[in-house]
Amino acid sequence: MNASRIDLLQGTLAMLILKALQRGAAHGYQIARTIETTTDDVLRVEEGSLYPALHRMEQRRWIRAKWGLSENNRKAKYYELTKKGQAQLENQTADWERYSAAVAQMLHSR
């Protein structure tokens, strides 16, 4: 494993996917690349984690999927954020900000 890359913590993947989809509809590969490039390749998303997460999020109605053609003219499933997904993103973002601030406070304490 490359030491400069970090595997995603359990529970953060859904939030990152929702955030990536806030930019607009995207297929799985685009979602993974958005997360990777936005984080300067520090965070990576493996297919074995991404597609089960997308399926769970679709079942929860946080996202919806439609078939379309990719930029390579291949059939691809495009995912988009729903209103319920936007609300979930806002809740998870607030929770993550509180959590990460608490961890940072602990790490910087004496």
Backbone as a chain_set.jsonl record, in Angstrom:
{"seq": "MNASRIDLLQGTLAMLILKALQRGAAHGYQIARTIETTTDDVLRVEEGSLYPALHRMEQRRWIRAKWGLSENNRKAKYYELTKKGQAQLENQTADWERYSAAVAQMLHSR", "coords": {"N": [[0.848, -1.19, 0.0], [0.512, 2.195, -0.795], [1.968, 4.625, 1.147], [1.107, 7.258, 1.17], [-1.522, 7.252, 0.557], [-4.833, 6.726, 1.751], [-6.998, 4.295, 2.989], [-10.545, 4.371, 2.961], [-12.362, 5.201, 5.893], [-14.749, 3.204, 7.55], [-18.089, 4.114, 7.078], [-17.64, 6.71, 6.175], [-17.693, 6.658, 3.47], [-20.262, 6.786, 2.221], [-20.983, 9.452, 2.709], [-18.995, 10.799, 1.23], [-19.568, 9.912, -1.355], [-22.151, 10.988, -1.701], [-21.463, 13.682, -1.596], [-19.838, 13.875, -3.883], [-21.79, 13.411, -5.813], [-23.272, 15.656, -5.557], [-22.345, 17.439, -7.356], [-23.472, 16.65, -9.692], [-25.064, 14.168, -11.835], [-23.433, 10.985, -12.127], [-21.44, 8.177, -13.21], [-20.254, 5.106, -11.662], [-17.358, 4.886, -11.888], [-16.678, 7.543, -12.392], [-17.499, 8.729, -9.992], [-15.752, 7.562, -8.123], [-13.29, 8.52, -9.137], [-13.693, 11.286, -8.843], [-13.694, 11.558, -6.046], [-11.089, 10.674, -5.511], [-9.449, 12.484, -7.038], [-10.233, 14.972, -6.015], [-9.268, 14.811, -3.456], [-6.59, 14.879, -3.855], [-5.558, 12.357, -4.509], [-5.293, 11.112, -2.041], [-7.365, 9.8, -0.712], [-8.847, 6.743, -1.609], [-11.131, 4.821, -3.545], [-12.3, 1.676, -3.691], [-13.623, -0.692, -6.04], [-14.941, -2.846, -4.86], [-15.962, -1.779, -2.554], [-17.325, 0.498, -3.375], [-19.557, -0.137, -5.185], [-21.346, -1.832, -3.645], [-21.969, 0.089, -1.681], [-23.228, 2.088, -3.223], [-25.475, 0.623, -4.01], [-26.752, 0.172, -1.507], [-27.308, 2.832, -0.838], [-29.042, 3.526, -2.852], [-31.199, 1.88, -2.228], [-31.975, 3.098, 0.134], [-32.972, 5.362, -0.848], [-31.414, 7.638, -1.157], [-30.063, 8.169, -3.376], [-30.689, 7.974, -6.929], [-30.85, 5.878, -9.819], [-30.065, 5.733, -13.302], [-29.885, 4.312, -16.555], [-27.454, 4.992, -19.022], [-25.29, 6.31, -21.633], [-21.792, 6.163, -21.461], [-18.885, 8.345, -21.631], [-17.321, 6.905, -23.301], [-19.048, 5.696, -25.005], [-20.272, 3.473, -23.904], [-22.608, 1.399, -22.179], [-23.746, 2.577, -19.107], [-24.448, 2.91, -15.626], [-25.885, 5.668, -14.266], [-25.78, 7.725, -11.463], [-27.691, 9.826, -9.3], [-28.2, 12.464, -6.959], [-30.809, 12.552, -4.556], [-33.524, 14.439, -3.016], [-33.804, 13.477, -0.443], [-31.295, 12.342, -0.164], [-29.702, 14.637, -0.267], [-30.441, 15.863, 2.13], [-29.492, 13.909, 3.884], [-26.748, 14.091, 3.345], [-26.219, 16.661, 4.342], [-26.737, 16.231, 7.096], [-24.824, 14.214, 7.702], [-22.476, 15.573, 7.092], [-22.439, 17.63, 9.016], [-22.247, 16.045, 11.341], [-19.756, 14.79, 10.835], [-18.032, 17.009, 10.813], [-18.217, 17.866, 13.492], [-17.192, 15.568, 14.771], [-14.574, 15.322, 13.628], [-13.455, 17.721, 14.494], [-13.441, 17.288, 17.248], [-11.651, 15.121, 17.429], [-9.318, 16.355, 16.427], [-8.981, 18.279, 18.404], [-8.389, 16.67, 20.59], [-6.007, 15.446, 19.7], [-4.297, 17.622, 19.647], [-4.097, 18.385, 22.213], [-2.505, 18.731, 25.435]], "CA": [[0.0, 0.0, 0.0], [1.215, 3.466, -0.849], [1.801, 5.285, 2.445], [0.472, 8.564, 1.042], [-2.954, 7.056, 0.31], [-5.536, 6.231, 2.927], [-8.258, 3.606, 2.734], [-11.637, 5.099, 3.602], [-12.916, 4.687, 7.127], [-16.13, 2.741, 7.452], [-19.052, 5.16, 7.402], [-17.399, 7.974, 5.482], [-17.855, 6.478, 2.032], [-21.57, 7.296, 1.777], [-20.927, 10.915, 2.719], [-18.162, 11.236, 0.114], [-20.321, 9.648, -2.589], [-23.193, 12.005, -1.784], [-20.809, 14.956, -1.914], [-19.439, 13.813, -5.294], [-22.998, 13.509, -6.64], [-23.81, 17.013, -5.452], [-21.884, 18.123, -8.569], [-24.305, 16.204, -10.801], [-25.119, 12.722, -12.069], [-22.154, 10.39, -12.515], [-21.373, 6.719, -13.08], [-19.389, 4.675, -10.568], [-15.956, 5.237, -12.088], [-16.565, 8.999, -12.221], [-17.631, 9.021, -8.566], [-14.48, 7.183, -7.5], [-12.248, 9.453, -9.589], [-13.961, 12.59, -8.224], [-13.21, 11.487, -4.668], [-9.633, 10.57, -5.543], [-8.797, 13.701, -7.527], [-10.543, 16.075, -5.105], [-8.427, 14.644, -2.263], [-5.21, 14.745, -4.338], [-5.241, 10.927, -4.472], [-5.066, 10.611, -0.683], [-8.437, 8.824, -0.472], [-9.152, 5.914, -2.769], [-12.372, 4.06, -3.443], [-12.195, 0.403, -4.417], [-14.906, -1.157, -6.592], [-15.573, -3.75, -3.901], [-16.657, -0.957, -1.555], [-18.155, 1.502, -4.038], [-20.837, -0.596, -5.733], [-22.289, -2.168, -2.562], [-22.422, 1.336, -1.054], [-24.211, 2.686, -4.138], [-26.701, -0.18, -3.929], [-27.4, 0.49, -0.22], [-27.799, 4.203, -0.889], [-30.205, 3.51, -3.741], [-32.291, 1.28, -1.445], [-32.393, 4.096, 1.127], [-33.504, 6.469, -1.641], [-30.541, 8.797, -1.094], [-29.678, 8.375, -4.77], [-31.461, 7.201, -7.915], [-29.975, 5.472, -10.919], [-30.615, 5.619, -14.659], [-28.903, 3.832, -17.517], [-27.093, 5.929, -20.081], [-24.041, 5.999, -22.314], [-20.621, 6.842, -20.917], [-18.107, 9.112, -22.596], [-16.747, 5.915, -24.233], [-20.181, 5.086, -25.697], [-20.62, 2.203, -23.263], [-23.74, 1.464, -21.276], [-23.306, 2.819, -17.732], [-25.482, 3.322, -14.688], [-25.618, 7.005, -13.741], [-26.412, 7.964, -10.168], [-27.908, 11.225, -8.977], [-28.623, 12.765, -5.601], [-32.225, 12.875, -4.344], [-33.727, 15.391, -1.914], [-33.504, 12.727, 0.782], [-29.842, 12.216, -0.142], [-29.149, 15.962, 0.076], [-30.646, 16.028, 3.574], [-28.558, 12.988, 4.53], [-25.42, 14.686, 3.202], [-26.121, 17.776, 5.294], [-26.635, 15.66, 8.445], [-23.538, 13.526, 7.856], [-21.421, 16.586, 7.07], [-22.434, 18.265, 10.34], [-21.705, 15.059, 12.281], [-18.335, 14.606, 10.556], [-17.318, 18.208, 11.243], [-18.128, 17.806, 14.961], [-16.309, 14.449, 15.101], [-13.186, 15.624, 13.265], [-12.997, 18.799, 15.383], [-13.163, 16.681, 18.551], [-10.412, 14.347, 17.288], [-8.225, 17.323, 16.302], [-8.806, 18.888, 19.719], [-7.711, 15.671, 21.422], [-4.638, 15.266, 19.202], [-3.491, 18.806, 19.908], [-4.101, 18.699, 23.646], [-1.279, 18.328, 26.165]], "C": [[0.885, 1.241, 0.0], [0.927, 4.232, 0.441], [1.101, 6.631, 2.347], [-1.021, 8.462, 0.744], [-3.586, 6.407, 1.518], [-6.802, 5.512, 2.484], [-9.349, 4.315, 3.523], [-12.098, 4.416, 4.874], [-14.353, 4.262, 6.881], [-17.056, 3.891, 7.84], [-18.827, 6.477, 6.687], [-17.676, 7.863, 3.993], [-19.174, 7.049, 1.53], [-21.558, 8.817, 1.703], [-20.119, 11.433, 1.53], [-18.848, 11.011, -1.228], [-21.409, 10.709, -2.767], [-22.604, 13.352, -2.17], [-20.382, 14.988, -3.383], [-20.655, 13.991, -6.199], [-23.677, 14.866, -6.531], [-23.422, 17.83, -6.691], [-22.732, 17.766, -9.786], [-24.22, 14.703, -10.968], [-23.772, 12.207, -12.558], [-22.256, 8.87, -12.418], [-20.31, 6.373, -12.04], [-17.94, 5.088, -10.711], [-15.74, 6.743, -11.888], [-16.634, 9.387, -10.746], [-16.305, 8.732, -7.854], [-13.377, 8.167, -7.874], [-12.448, 10.848, -8.989], [-13.427, 12.616, -6.799], [-11.685, 11.469, -4.646], [-8.967, 11.878, -5.973], [-9.049, 14.894, -6.601], [-9.665, 16.016, -3.858], [-6.955, 14.468, -2.638], [-4.699, 13.31, -4.199], [-4.886, 10.396, -3.085], [-6.107, 9.556, -0.34], [-8.693, 8.043, -1.746], [-10.41, 5.101, -2.497], [-12.226, 2.824, -4.315], [-13.586, -0.018, -4.889], [-15.668, -2.032, -5.612], [-16.291, -3.03, -2.77], [-17.675, -0.04, -2.213], [-19.524, 0.959, -4.433], [-21.807, -1.12, -4.675], [-22.825, -0.92, -1.859], [-23.473, 2.023, -1.923], [-25.539, 1.944, -4.067], [-27.462, 0.121, -2.631], [-28.027, 1.889, -0.255], [-29.018, 4.323, -1.796], [-31.412, 2.929, -3.003], [-32.843, 2.257, -0.418], [-32.986, 5.34, 0.478], [-32.714, 7.768, -1.464], [-30.072, 9.166, -2.496], [-30.649, 7.607, -5.648], [-30.53, 6.924, -9.078], [-30.758, 5.385, -12.22], [-29.503, 5.097, -15.554], [-28.684, 4.887, -18.592], [-25.809, 5.482, -20.744], [-22.911, 6.825, -21.703], [-19.927, 7.633, -22.013], [-17.425, 8.203, -23.626], [-17.821, 5.186, -25.033], [-20.521, 3.69, -25.173], [-21.792, 2.432, -22.329], [-23.222, 1.597, -19.845], [-24.496, 3.264, -16.886], [-25.064, 4.658, -14.083], [-26.442, 7.217, -12.472], [-26.582, 9.459, -9.967], [-28.471, 11.346, -7.571], [-30.118, 13.057, -5.576], [-32.329, 13.924, -3.236], [-33.41, 14.729, -0.575], [-31.987, 12.563, 0.934], [-29.164, 13.528, 0.218], [-29.291, 16.211, 1.568], [-29.685, 15.129, 4.357], [-27.131, 13.542, 4.483], [-25.234, 15.824, 4.21], [-25.966, 17.268, 6.726], [-25.275, 15.011, 8.67], [-22.377, 14.521, 7.872], [-21.313, 17.265, 8.433], [-21.845, 17.312, 11.38], [-20.205, 14.892, 12.098], [-17.523, 15.812, 11.024], [-17.168, 18.247, 12.759], [-17.126, 16.736, 15.386], [-14.85, 14.802, 14.818], [-12.625, 16.765, 14.117], [-12.646, 18.236, 16.761], [-11.872, 15.867, 18.51], [-9.217, 15.292, 17.213], [-7.946, 17.968, 17.657], [-8.044, 17.925, 20.63], [-6.262, 15.504, 20.994], [-3.738, 16.437, 19.539], [-3.455, 19.199, 21.383], [-2.802, 18.219, 24.293], [-1.605, 17.527, 27.367]], "O": [[1.883, 1.309, 0.717], [-0.234, 4.459, 0.784], [0.552, 7.108, 3.34], [-1.711, 9.48, 0.686], [-2.945, 5.629, 2.225], [-7.586, 6.046, 1.7], [-9.106, 4.804, 4.626], [-12.212, 3.192, 4.924], [-15.077, 4.883, 6.103], [-16.814, 4.567, 8.84], [-19.747, 7.289, 6.602], [-17.874, 8.877, 3.324], [-19.195, 7.732, 0.507], [-22.064, 9.401, 0.745], [-20.519, 12.407, 0.891], [-18.721, 11.832, -2.137], [-21.569, 11.263, -3.854], [-23.181, 14.08, -2.978], [-20.542, 16.008, -4.054], [-20.564, 14.646, -7.237], [-24.56, 15.188, -7.326], [-24.097, 18.801, -7.032], [-22.721, 18.48, -10.789], [-23.405, 14.041, -10.325], [-23.062, 12.886, -13.299], [-23.055, 8.34, -11.646], [-19.56, 7.241, -11.593], [-17.345, 5.591, -9.758], [-14.749, 7.163, -11.292], [-15.907, 10.275, -10.301], [-15.807, 9.554, -7.085], [-12.612, 8.598, -7.011], [-11.471, 11.521, -8.662], [-12.784, 13.583, -6.39], [-11.065, 12.172, -3.848], [-8.019, 12.328, -5.329], [-8.168, 15.734, -6.424], [-9.351, 17.051, -3.269], [-6.164, 13.968, -1.838], [-3.55, 13.083, -3.819], [-4.25, 9.349, -2.965], [-5.778, 8.53, 0.256], [-8.748, 8.615, -2.834], [-10.704, 4.745, -1.356], [-12.049, 2.923, -5.53], [-14.59, 0.258, -4.234], [-16.895, -1.969, -5.538], [-17.14, -3.618, -2.101], [-18.761, 0.178, -1.675], [-20.546, 1.533, -4.057], [-23.007, -0.871, -4.796], [-23.996, -0.873, -1.483], [-24.493, 2.489, -1.415], [-26.603, 2.563, -4.064], [-28.68, 0.303, -2.655], [-29.135, 2.096, 0.238], [-29.917, 5.125, -1.54], [-32.525, 3.436, -3.142], [-34.04, 2.249, -0.13], [-33.443, 6.255, 1.163], [-33.264, 8.86, -1.602], [-29.729, 10.316, -2.77], [-31.346, 6.706, -5.182], [-29.552, 7.639, -9.296], [-31.933, 5.02, -12.245], [-28.328, 5.397, -15.344], [-29.614, 5.577, -19.009], [-25.295, 4.401, -20.455], [-23.057, 8.023, -21.462], [-20.331, 7.595, -23.175], [-17.003, 8.663, -24.687], [-17.539, 4.171, -25.67], [-20.999, 2.836, -25.919], [-21.952, 3.512, -21.76], [-22.362, 0.826, -19.418], [-25.423, 3.908, -17.377], [-24.006, 4.759, -13.461], [-27.637, 6.925, -12.428], [-25.749, 10.26, -10.394], [-29.134, 10.439, -7.069], [-30.638, 13.729, -6.467], [-31.332, 14.255, -2.595], [-32.822, 15.348, 0.312], [-31.463, 12.638, 2.045], [-28.159, 13.533, 0.93], [-28.365, 16.713, 2.205], [-29.131, 15.546, 5.375], [-26.398, 13.467, 5.47], [-24.189, 15.92, 4.853], [-25.162, 17.803, 7.489], [-24.644, 15.229, 9.704], [-21.401, 14.321, 8.594], [-20.21, 17.452, 8.947], [-21.034, 17.724, 12.209], [-19.458, 14.853, 13.075], [-16.436, 15.646, 11.577], [-16.11, 18.619, 13.265], [-16.301, 16.975, 16.268], [-13.987, 14.604, 15.672], [-11.433, 16.769, 14.427], [-11.665, 18.659, 17.372], [-11.082, 15.916, 19.453], [-8.204, 15.054, 17.87], [-6.787, 18.178, 18.013], [-7.147, 18.343, 21.361], [-5.375, 15.429, 21.844], [-2.531, 16.259, 19.702], [-2.862, 20.211, 21.755], [-2.094, 17.384, 23.73], [-0.704, 17.107, 28.092]]}, "num_chains": 1, "name": "protein.A"}
